[in-house]
Amino acid sequence: MFDAAVWLIREVVYGELDAQQTANLFPPTFHPELRGLLVKVLTSQQASWREGALQSQVGPPKYLDMDWRVDIKSASNIPGTKHEPVTLLKLRVEGEPTMKGEMPQQKEVTVELDRSTLNTMYSTLSRIRDQLAETTNPK
């Protein structure tokens, strides 16, 4: 019975069924008043259950903020060493909550990018931007 209830809820929530479609999931011999009550409960809770299911999905961290700065990197204290400019990119992201009703943890990730890595990243992000523009504004 539990498995049947879970299946029924999944069908209603993920199938986006209306009241008539939900009622059609029950066998014809099912008690009509109980079917009506269950359909009423399922359809009234459908939106909140779907929202809860979407919010509880596991996914990548969510971007919150970014900060950057350029530093001069020295390889060592030996005379004649090369001083190279590097970019320090600090990303603030929001992880997944570990418990219901708890605020998700925020985390800062700092990466160091030299000139060639920064150019590669810029080129890749530009291609992603162009692909997104093509999908939203097809010619």
TORKOLLO-470312 format. One record per atom (N, C-alpha, C): x, y, z; residue in three letters; atom name; residue number from 1. Coordinates in Angstrom, 3 decimals. Example, Ala and Ser with C-alpha at 12.3 -4.5 7.8 and 13.67 -1.06 7.14 Angstrom:
[[13.190,-5.690,7.800],ALA,N,1]
[[12.300,-4.500,7.800],ALA,CA,1]
[[13.200,-3.300,7.800],ALA,C,1]
[[12.850,-2.250,7.080],SER,N,2]
[[13.670,-1.060,7.140],SER,CA,2]
[[12.900,0.030,7.870],SER,C,2]
This chain:
[[0.821,-1.192,0.000],MET,N,1]
[[0.000,0.000,0.000],MET,CA,1]
[[0.871,1.265,0.000],MET,C,1]
[[1.962,1.209,0.775],PHE,N,2]
[[2.868,2.349,0.817],PHE,CA,2]
[[3.463,2.610,-0.558],PHE,C,2]
[[3.902,1.545,-1.233],ASP,N,3]
[[4.473,1.703,-2.567],ASP,CA,3]
[[3.469,2.307,-3.536],ASP,C,3]
[[2.201,1.907,-3.411],ALA,N,4]
[[1.159,2.450,-4.287],ALA,CA,4]
[[0.944,3.935,-4.005],ALA,C,4]
[[1.004,4.331,-2.728],ALA,N,5]
[[0.840,5.746,-2.377],ALA,CA,5]
[[2.002,6.587,-2.915],ALA,C,5]
[[3.215,6.059,-2.797],VAL,N,6]
[[4.386,6.772,-3.317],VAL,CA,6]
[[4.277,6.910,-4.832],VAL,C,6]
[[3.887,5.842,-5.513],TRP,N,7]
[[3.724,5.889,-6.961],TRP,CA,7]
[[2.674,6.935,-7.347],TRP,C,7]
[[1.542,6.947,-6.629],LEU,N,8]
[[0.462,7.884,-6.921],LEU,CA,8]
[[0.927,9.338,-6.757],LEU,C,8]
[[1.633,9.618,-5.677],ILE,N,9]
[[2.125,10.978,-5.440],ILE,CA,9]
[[3.123,11.385,-6.517],ILE,C,9]
[[4.021,10.475,-6.886],ARG,N,10]
[[4.993,10.783,-7.948],ARG,CA,10]
[[4.290,11.081,-9.269],ARG,C,10]
[[3.288,10.293,-9.597],GLU,N,11]
[[2.554,10.507,-10.840],GLU,CA,11]
[[1.899,11.888,-10.857],GLU,C,11]
[[1.302,12.263,-9.738],VAL,N,12]
[[0.601,13.549,-9.666],VAL,CA,12]
[[1.587,14.715,-9.689],VAL,C,12]
[[2.673,14.617,-8.912],VAL,N,13]
[[3.624,15.722,-8.804],VAL,CA,13]
[[4.447,15.873,-10.075],VAL,C,13]
[[5.059,14.795,-10.537],TYR,N,14]
[[5.955,14.899,-11.685],TYR,CA,14]
[[5.221,14.833,-13.019],TYR,C,14]
[[4.029,14.239,-13.033],GLY,N,15]
[[3.254,14.177,-14.260],GLY,CA,15]
[[2.399,15.404,-14.489],GLY,C,15]
[[2.349,16.285,-13.490],GLU,N,16]
[[1.548,17.510,-13.559],GLU,CA,16]
[[0.114,17.211,-13.996],GLU,C,16]
[[-0.492,16.256,-13.310],LEU,N,17]
[[-1.847,15.832,-13.647],LEU,CA,17]
[[-2.882,16.758,-13.028],LEU,C,17]
[[-3.983,16.964,-13.745],ASP,N,18]
[[-5.094,17.733,-13.178],ASP,CA,18]
[[-5.993,16.767,-12.391],ASP,C,18]
[[-7.088,17.278,-11.834],ALA,N,19]
[[-7.960,16.469,-10.978],ALA,CA,19]
[[-8.554,15.286,-11.739],ALA,C,19]
[[-8.998,15.497,-12.970],GLN,N,20]
[[-9.606,14.407,-13.755],GLN,CA,20]
[[-8.580,13.329,-14.083],GLN,C,20]
[[-7.391,13.734,-14.477],GLN,N,21]
[[-6.340,12.762,-14.785],GLN,CA,21]
[[-5.931,11.985,-13.539],GLN,C,21]
[[-5.897,12.665,-12.391],THR,N,22]
[[-5.573,11.996,-11.138],THR,CA,22]
[[-6.654,10.982,-10.785],THR,C,22]
[[-7.910,11.346,-10.946],ALA,N,23]
[[-9.015,10.416,-10.657],ALA,CA,23]
[[-8.958,9.195,-11.561],ALA,C,23]
[[-8.489,9.365,-12.786],ASN,N,24]
[[-8.399,8.242,-13.720],ASN,CA,24]
[[-7.297,7.251,-13.351],ASN,C,24]
[[-6.406,7.612,-12.434],LEU,N,25]
[[-5.363,6.688,-11.989],LEU,CA,25]
[[-5.925,5.598,-11.081],LEU,C,25]
[[-7.070,5.858,-10.474],PHE,N,26]
[[-7.679,4.882,-9.563],PHE,CA,26]
[[-8.473,3.850,-10.360],PHE,C,26]
[[-8.521,2.611,-9.857],PRO,N,27]
[[-9.332,1.597,-10.546],PRO,CA,27]
[[-10.823,1.935,-10.442],PRO,C,27]
[[-11.640,1.457,-11.379],PRO,N,28]
[[-13.066,1.788,-11.375],PRO,CA,28]
[[-13.806,1.308,-10.116],PRO,C,28]
[[-13.288,0.283,-9.475],THR,N,29]
[[-13.959,-0.270,-8.290],THR,CA,29]
[[-13.574,0.450,-7.003],THR,C,29]
[[-12.708,1.464,-7.096],PHE,N,30]
[[-12.258,2.191,-5.913],PHE,CA,30]
[[-13.426,2.994,-5.348],PHE,C,30]
[[-13.528,3.065,-4.032],HIS,N,31]
[[-14.622,3.775,-3.350],HIS,CA,31]
[[-14.655,5.223,-3.849],HIS,C,31]
[[-15.793,5.685,-4.414],PRO,N,32]
[[-15.855,7.016,-5.040],PRO,CA,32]
[[-15.600,8.180,-4.087],PRO,C,32]
[[-16.106,8.103,-2.853],GLU,N,33]
[[-15.888,9.213,-1.923],GLU,CA,33]
[[-14.429,9.296,-1.481],GLU,C,33]
[[-13.816,8.132,-1.264],LEU,N,34]
[[-12.402,8.114,-0.883],LEU,CA,34]
[[-11.545,8.597,-2.049],LEU,C,34]
[[-11.885,8.199,-3.276],ARG,N,35]
[[-11.165,8.667,-4.455],ARG,CA,35]
[[-11.274,10.192,-4.550],ARG,C,35]
[[-12.465,10.739,-4.348],GLY,N,36]
[[-12.662,12.187,-4.417],GLY,CA,36]
[[-11.844,12.919,-3.369],GLY,C,36]
[[-11.813,12.373,-2.150],LEU,N,37]
[[-11.034,12.986,-1.084],LEU,CA,37]
[[-9.532,12.951,-1.407],LEU,C,37]
[[-9.053,11.799,-1.874],LEU,N,38]
[[-7.634,11.686,-2.225],LEU,CA,38]
[[-7.260,12.606,-3.386],LEU,C,38]
[[-8.118,12.688,-4.379],VAL,N,39]
[[-7.857,13.577,-5.520],VAL,CA,39]
[[-7.791,15.026,-5.044],VAL,C,39]
[[-8.695,15.397,-4.149],LYS,N,40]
[[-8.706,16.766,-3.621],LYS,CA,40]
[[-7.415,17.074,-2.868],LYS,C,40]
[[-6.965,16.144,-2.026],VAL,N,41]
[[-5.735,16.351,-1.265],VAL,CA,41]
[[-4.529,16.408,-2.206],VAL,C,41]
[[-4.465,15.461,-3.135],LEU,N,42]
[[-3.319,15.405,-4.047],LEU,CA,42]
[[-3.212,16.650,-4.916],LEU,C,42]
[[-4.314,17.102,-5.460],THR,N,43]
[[-4.264,18.283,-6.333],THR,CA,43]
[[-4.018,19.571,-5.543],THR,C,43]
[[-4.501,19.625,-4.305],SER,N,44]
[[-4.269,20.843,-3.518],SER,CA,44]
[[-2.816,20.946,-3.049],SER,C,44]
[[-2.158,19.818,-2.862],GLN,N,45]
[[-0.776,19.817,-2.396],GLN,CA,45]
[[0.237,19.732,-3.541],GLN,C,45]
[[-0.227,19.539,-4.747],GLN,N,46]
[[0.648,19.300,-5.887],GLN,CA,46]
[[1.712,20.388,-6.070],GLN,C,46]
[[1.322,21.639,-6.038],ALA,N,47]
[[2.269,22.735,-6.272],ALA,CA,47]
[[3.334,22.805,-5.170],ALA,C,47]
[[2.934,22.673,-3.920],SER,N,48]
[[3.921,22.761,-2.836],SER,CA,48]
[[4.854,21.555,-2.836],SER,C,48]
[[4.348,20.370,-3.165],TRP,N,49]
[[5.212,19.188,-3.251],TRP,CA,49]
[[6.194,19.324,-4.409],TRP,C,49]
[[5.751,19.847,-5.527],ARG,N,50]
[[6.647,20.033,-6.667],ARG,CA,50]
[[7.735,21.043,-6.317],ARG,C,50]
[[7.346,22.138,-5.667],GLU,N,51]
[[8.318,23.155,-5.258],GLU,CA,51]
[[9.331,22.568,-4.280],GLU,C,51]
[[8.858,21.781,-3.326],GLY,N,52]
[[9.763,21.134,-2.376],GLY,CA,52]
[[10.710,20.167,-3.058],GLY,C,52]
[[10.210,19.424,-4.039],ALA,N,53]
[[11.055,18.486,-4.784],ALA,CA,53]
[[12.123,19.228,-5.573],ALA,C,53]
[[11.758,20.359,-6.172],LEU,N,54]
[[12.734,21.128,-6.947],LEU,CA,54]
[[13.797,21.743,-6.048],LEU,C,54]
[[13.393,22.216,-4.884],GLN,N,55]
[[14.346,22.852,-3.976],GLN,CA,55]
[[15.279,21.850,-3.321],GLN,C,55]
[[14.855,20.599,-3.218],SER,N,56]
[[15.694,19.614,-2.551],SER,CA,56]
[[16.587,18.846,-3.515],SER,C,56]
[[16.597,19.235,-4.782],GLN,N,57]
[[17.459,18.562,-5.739],GLN,CA,57]
[[18.917,18.875,-5.437],GLN,C,57]
[[19.744,17.866,-5.622],VAL,N,58]
[[21.170,18.042,-5.442],VAL,CA,58]
[[21.731,18.644,-6.724],VAL,C,58]
[[22.533,19.645,-6.583],GLY,N,59]
[[23.101,20.292,-7.751],GLY,CA,59]
[[24.377,21.012,-7.400],GLY,C,59]
[[24.936,21.682,-8.360],PRO,N,60]
[[26.170,22.418,-8.096],PRO,CA,60]
[[25.900,23.601,-7.178],PRO,C,60]
[[26.949,24.108,-6.544],PRO,N,61]
[[26.764,25.289,-5.689],PRO,CA,61]
[[26.215,26.461,-6.494],PRO,C,61]
[[25.486,27.325,-5.827],LYS,N,62]
[[24.911,28.497,-6.481],LYS,CA,62]
[[25.856,29.688,-6.316],LYS,C,62]
[[26.110,30.377,-7.414],TYR,N,63]
[[26.970,31.558,-7.423],TYR,CA,63]
[[26.299,32.688,-6.657],TYR,C,63]
[[27.035,33.335,-5.767],LEU,N,64]
[[26.517,34.481,-5.025],LEU,CA,64]
[[27.248,35.775,-5.373],LEU,C,64]
[[28.583,35.718,-5.373],ASP,N,65]
[[29.350,36.947,-5.549],ASP,CA,65]
[[30.753,36.597,-6.037],ASP,C,65]
[[31.436,37.607,-6.580],MET,N,66]
[[32.796,37.424,-7.066],MET,CA,66]
[[33.604,38.674,-6.744],MET,C,66]
[[34.877,38.454,-6.440],ASP,N,67]
[[35.806,39.550,-6.233],ASP,CA,67]
[[37.135,39.122,-6.856],ASP,C,67]
[[37.910,40.073,-7.314],TRP,N,68]
[[39.191,39.733,-7.930],TRP,CA,68]
[[40.199,40.834,-7.670],TRP,C,68]
[[41.467,40.452,-7.822],ARG,N,69]
[[42.541,41.434,-7.731],ARG,CA,69]
[[43.745,40.883,-8.483],ARG,C,69]
[[44.625,41.775,-8.881],VAL,N,70]
[[45.853,41.394,-9.569],VAL,CA,70]
[[46.999,41.540,-8.582],VAL,C,70]
[[47.797,40.477,-8.462],ASP,N,71]
[[48.978,40.477,-7.595],ASP,CA,71]
[[50.212,40.194,-8.442],ASP,C,71]
[[51.356,40.511,-7.876],ILE,N,72]
[[52.630,40.178,-8.520],ILE,CA,72]
[[53.191,38.973,-7.771],ILE,C,72]
[[53.449,37.912,-8.531],LYS,N,73]
[[53.924,36.665,-7.941],LYS,CA,73]
[[55.433,36.553,-8.161],LYS,C,73]
[[56.167,36.271,-7.084],SER,N,74]
[[57.616,36.048,-7.173],SER,CA,74]
[[57.867,34.566,-6.982],SER,C,74]
[[58.706,34.007,-7.813],ALA,N,75]
[[58.984,32.576,-7.734],ALA,CA,75]
[[59.859,32.256,-6.523],ALA,C,75]
[[60.858,33.075,-6.226],SER,N,76]
[[61.719,32.840,-5.068],SER,CA,76]
[[62.441,34.132,-4.718],SER,C,76]
[[63.323,34.048,-3.721],ASN,N,77]
[[64.070,35.241,-3.314],ASN,CA,77]
[[65.441,35.299,-3.973],ASN,C,77]
[[65.664,34.494,-4.982],ILE,N,78]
[[66.943,34.490,-5.711],ILE,CA,78]
[[66.971,35.719,-6.630],ILE,C,78]
[[68.084,36.433,-6.682],PRO,N,79]
[[68.169,37.614,-7.565],PRO,CA,79]
[[67.926,37.223,-9.027],PRO,C,79]
[[67.243,38.087,-9.736],GLY,N,80]
[[66.976,37.854,-11.144],GLY,CA,80]
[[65.754,36.980,-11.397],GLY,C,80]
[[64.991,36.704,-10.340],THR,N,81]
[[63.789,35.890,-10.548],THR,CA,81]
[[62.743,36.720,-11.269],THR,C,81]
[[61.875,36.009,-11.890],LYS,N,82]
[[60.835,36.646,-12.685],LYS,CA,82]
[[59.628,36.976,-11.807],LYS,C,82]
[[59.119,38.173,-11.943],HIS,N,83]
[[57.902,38.580,-11.242],HIS,CA,83]
[[56.771,38.567,-12.255],HIS,C,83]
[[55.756,37.735,-12.001],GLU,N,84]
[[54.644,37.602,-12.937],GLU,CA,84]
[[53.357,38.109,-12.316],GLU,C,84]
[[52.566,38.833,-13.099],PRO,N,85]
[[51.253,39.219,-12.579],PRO,CA,85]
[[50.303,38.012,-12.626],PRO,C,85]
[[49.518,37.859,-11.575],VAL,N,86]
[[48.499,36.809,-11.519],VAL,CA,86]
[[47.204,37.430,-11.027],VAL,C,86]
[[46.110,36.820,-11.400],THR,N,87]
[[44.804,37.270,-10.941],THR,CA,87]
[[44.312,36.317,-9.870],THR,C,87]
[[43.882,36.864,-8.753],LEU,N,88]
[[43.252,36.063,-7.709],LEU,CA,88]
[[41.749,36.289,-7.811],LEU,C,88]
[[41.044,35.241,-8.069],LEU,N,89]
[[39.602,35.303,-8.252],LEU,CA,89]
[[38.942,34.625,-7.058],LEU,C,89]
[[38.125,35.378,-6.339],LYS,N,90]
[[37.443,34.842,-5.161],LYS,CA,90]
[[35.954,34.725,-5.481],LYS,C,90]
[[35.442,33.501,-5.429],LEU,N,91]
[[34.027,33.247,-5.676],LEU,CA,91]
[[33.345,32.902,-4.358],LEU,C,91]
[[32.197,33.502,-4.132],ARG,N,92]
[[31.387,33.133,-2.963],ARG,CA,92]
[[30.208,32.340,-3.494],ARG,C,92]
[[30.041,31.112,-2.982],VAL,N,93]
[[28.987,30.214,-3.444],VAL,CA,93]
[[28.170,29.726,-2.261],VAL,C,93]
[[26.965,29.278,-2.576],GLU,N,94]
[[26.055,28.758,-1.559],GLU,CA,94]
[[25.880,27.274,-1.801],GLU,C,94]
[[26.155,26.468,-0.787],GLY,N,95]
[[26.011,25.024,-0.893],GLY,CA,95]
[[24.575,24.588,-0.662],GLY,C,95]
[[24.385,23.293,-0.552],GLU,N,96]
[[23.066,22.733,-0.283],GLU,CA,96]
[[22.826,22.695,1.228],GLU,C,96]
[[21.598,22.973,1.684],PRO,N,97]
[[21.312,22.866,3.116],PRO,CA,97]
[[21.407,21.411,3.558],PRO,C,97]
[[21.884,21.207,4.774],THR,N,98]
[[22.016,19.841,5.273],THR,CA,98]
[[20.780,19.380,6.032],THR,C,98]
[[19.966,20.321,6.509],MET,N,99]
[[18.742,19.974,7.228],MET,CA,99]
[[17.616,20.893,6.767],MET,C,99]
[[16.390,20.390,6.870],LYS,N,100]
[[15.234,21.185,6.488],LYS,CA,100]
[[15.130,22.410,7.395],LYS,C,100]
[[14.846,23.555,6.782],GLY,N,101]
[[14.693,24.790,7.542],GLY,CA,101]
[[16.012,25.455,7.886],GLY,C,101]
[[17.132,24.870,7.497],GLU,N,102]
[[18.441,25.428,7.803],GLU,CA,102]
[[18.930,26.256,6.622],GLU,C,102]
[[19.596,27.359,6.918],MET,N,103]
[[20.183,28.175,5.855],MET,CA,103]
[[21.387,27.438,5.273],MET,C,103]
[[21.538,27.445,3.958],PRO,N,104]
[[22.692,26.782,3.362],PRO,CA,104]
[[23.998,27.485,3.724],PRO,C,104]
[[25.057,26.718,3.795],GLN,N,105]
[[26.377,27.260,4.112],GLN,CA,105]
[[26.907,28.066,2.929],GLN,C,105]
[[27.581,29.162,3.229],GLN,N,106]
[[28.253,29.925,2.189],GLN,CA,106]
[[29.742,29.609,2.263],GLN,C,106]
[[30.358,29.512,1.095],LYS,N,107]
[[31.756,29.131,1.038],LYS,CA,107]
[[32.484,30.046,0.065],LYS,C,107]
[[33.714,30.410,0.402],GLU,N,108]
[[34.538,31.208,-0.498],GLU,CA,108]
[[35.607,30.318,-1.099],GLU,C,108]
[[35.746,30.411,-2.403],VAL,N,109]
[[36.753,29.653,-3.130],VAL,CA,109]
[[37.641,30.653,-3.853],VAL,C,109]
[[38.945,30.574,-3.615],THR,N,110]
[[39.892,31.472,-4.261],THR,CA,110]
[[40.757,30.664,-5.214],THR,C,110]
[[40.864,31.151,-6.448],VAL,N,111]
[[41.716,30.507,-7.444],VAL,CA,111]
[[42.701,31.533,-7.983],VAL,C,111]
[[43.877,31.039,-8.335],GLU,N,112]
[[44.919,31.887,-8.905],GLU,CA,112]
[[44.995,31.596,-10.396],GLU,C,112]
[[44.929,32.647,-11.197],LEU,N,113]
[[44.948,32.499,-12.647],LEU,CA,113]
[[46.105,33.283,-13.233],LEU,C,113]
[[46.965,32.596,-13.984],ASP,N,114]
[[48.002,33.334,-14.706],ASP,CA,114]
[[47.401,33.872,-16.001],ASP,C,114]
[[48.184,34.582,-16.765],ARG,N,115]
[[47.683,35.252,-17.963],ARG,CA,115]
[[47.068,34.263,-18.964],ARG,C,115]
[[47.743,33.146,-19.241],SER,N,116]
[[47.227,32.203,-20.250],SER,CA,116]
[[45.950,31.508,-19.756],SER,C,116]
[[45.898,31.176,-18.481],THR,N,117]
[[44.689,30.550,-17.939],THR,CA,117]
[[43.523,31.521,-17.967],THR,C,117]
[[43.798,32.775,-17.646],LEU,N,118]
[[42.753,33.799,-17.686],LEU,CA,118]
[[42.247,34.006,-19.115],LEU,C,118]
[[43.149,34.013,-20.090],ASN,N,119]
[[42.741,34.137,-21.492],ASN,CA,119]
[[41.896,32.943,-21.932],ASN,C,119]
[[42.285,31.741,-21.521],THR,N,120]
[[41.514,30.542,-21.856],THR,CA,120]
[[40.123,30.600,-21.228],THR,C,120]
[[40.066,31.025,-19.980],MET,N,121]
[[38.780,31.142,-19.291],MET,CA,121]
[[37.894,32.176,-19.976],MET,C,121]
[[38.477,33.311,-20.346],TYR,N,122]
[[37.718,34.359,-21.025],TYR,CA,122]
[[37.181,33.859,-22.363],TYR,C,122]
[[38.013,33.173,-23.111],SER,N,123]
[[37.600,32.630,-24.407],SER,CA,123]
[[36.466,31.619,-24.251],SER,C,123]
[[36.583,30.746,-23.263],THR,N,124]
[[35.554,29.733,-23.029],THR,CA,124]
[[34.242,30.376,-22.589],THR,C,124]
[[34.315,31.328,-21.675],LEU,N,125]
[[33.097,32.007,-21.223],LEU,CA,125]
[[32.449,32.794,-22.358],LEU,C,125]
[[33.254,33.347,-23.250],SER,N,126]
[[32.705,34.056,-24.416],SER,CA,126]
[[31.948,33.097,-25.330],SER,C,126]
[[32.492,31.900,-25.530],ARG,N,127]
[[31.784,30.905,-26.346],ARG,CA,127]
[[30.486,30.465,-25.685],ARG,C,127]
[[30.510,30.299,-24.373],ILE,N,128]
[[29.284,29.928,-23.650],ILE,CA,128]
[[28.246,31.034,-23.808],ILE,C,128]
[[28.663,32.288,-23.656],ARG,N,129]
[[27.753,33.422,-23.829],ARG,CA,129]
[[27.131,33.411,-25.220],ARG,C,129]
[[27.957,33.166,-26.244],ASP,N,130]
[[27.462,33.147,-27.623],ASP,CA,130]
[[26.471,32.001,-27.843],ASP,C,130]
[[26.758,30.829,-27.271],GLN,N,131]
[[25.839,29.693,-27.411],GLN,CA,131]
[[24.516,29.967,-26.717],GLN,C,131]
[[24.571,30.581,-25.540],LEU,N,132]
[[23.329,30.931,-24.839],LEU,CA,132]
[[22.526,31.946,-25.636],LEU,C,132]
[[23.208,32.912,-26.239],ALA,N,133]
[[22.519,33.913,-27.045],ALA,CA,133]
[[21.856,33.268,-28.251],ALA,C,133]
[[22.509,32.286,-28.856],GLU,N,134]
[[21.921,31.604,-30.011],GLU,CA,134]
[[20.699,30.784,-29.626],GLU,C,134]
[[20.722,30.166,-28.449],THR,N,135]
[[19.574,29.352,-28.050],THR,CA,135]
[[18.383,30.202,-27.630],THR,C,135]
[[18.635,31.401,-27.101],THR,N,136]
[[17.524,32.257,-26.683],THR,CA,136]
[[17.011,33.124,-27.821],THR,C,136]
[[17.871,33.412,-28.795],ASN,N,137]
[[17.471,34.231,-29.952],ASN,CA,137]
[[17.843,33.504,-31.235],ASN,C,137]
[[17.143,32.409,-31.578],PRO,N,138]
[[17.519,31.684,-32.798],PRO,CA,138]
[[17.268,32.553,-34.028],PRO,C,138]
[[18.124,32.366,-35.029],LYS,N,139]
[[18.019,33.177,-36.252],LYS,CA,139]
[[17.031,32.594,-37.212],LYS,C,139]
